[in-house]
Amino acid sequence: FQSESAIDAYMVSLYDRMQMEDLTFRTGAGNYLAHNTDEVMHHFTDEKSSIIDGTGTQWWGYDNVRNVNDLMEKLPNSILGETKRKQVLGEAKYIRAYYYFSMVKRYGGIPIIKNVQNFTGDNLEELQVSRDKHEDVYDFIASDLDSAALLLGETNSKGRVNKYAAFALKSRVMLYAASEAKYASVQLDGIIGIPSASAGKYWQA
C-alpha cells in the first residue's frame, strides 16, 4: 500500500473476482448450464445431459470480501492522495456490494462482515458469525452503493466503475429485494425472505 501501481494491481484482483451472470456456468464435463434448457437453439452436447447436482451456479465470496475489507482498512495509511484514495474507496464499496449481491440472491440472509477477521488460535467462536436477516443484507448493499456513489466521480478510467455504475447496480439490487418482498415467503425468522410490507420502500429505492 506504499505503491500506487501496487494498489492498482490490488484493485484489478478485486474486479477480477466479481461474479458474472453470463450463463456460462459449468455443470461438469465441459457442459454449460445453458445447454440443458428447453430454450437452447445450438449446443455441442446431448440435450439429455444432466445438470449434475445443481452446484454449478454457486458463488461463495467471503475470501473476496476479506480482501476488499483489508483494502478499506489499510487505505487511510496508503501512499495515495485524498482524491485518489476517495476514488479507490468508492470502487471498493461498489465491489463489496457486488460480492454481497452475488451471495444474497443465492442464499438469502448471510453474515455481514465489515472488518477483516483473523484467527489467533483461540478465538474460533467469535469468528463463527451468525447469519443476518435477508432484508438487512439488502440494506447493507444499498448503503455501500450509496456511499460509493458519493465517493465516485461521474467518469472514471475505462473498465472501472463511476457513480452511475453504483446507481445502476443499486437499481438492480433494489428490484430483486422488492420482488422477493412481494412474491416470496418469509422463513427462518427472516433469514430467508423479506416482509411484504417492505416491498414499497424497495420499489421506490
WOBEL-V119331 format. One line per field, one symbol per residue. ss: DSSP state (2 for helix, 1 for strand, 0 for the rest). burial: + if it has 16 or more other C-alpha atoms within 10 Angstrom, else -. A space follows every 10 residues. Layout:
ss = ???
burial = ???
This chain:
ss = 0002222222 2222220000 0000010000 0122220000 0000000000 0000222000 0222222222 2222200000 0222222222 2222222222 2222222000 0000000000 0002222000 0002222222 2222222222 2000000000 0022222222 2222222222 2220001222 0100022222 22220
burial = +-----+--+ +--++--++- ----+++--- ++++++---- ---------- +-------+- ++-++++++- ++--+----+ ----++++++ ++++++++++ ++++---+++ ++-------- ---------- -+++++++++ +++++++++- ++-------- +++-+++-++ +-++++++++ ++---+---+ ++++++--+- -++--
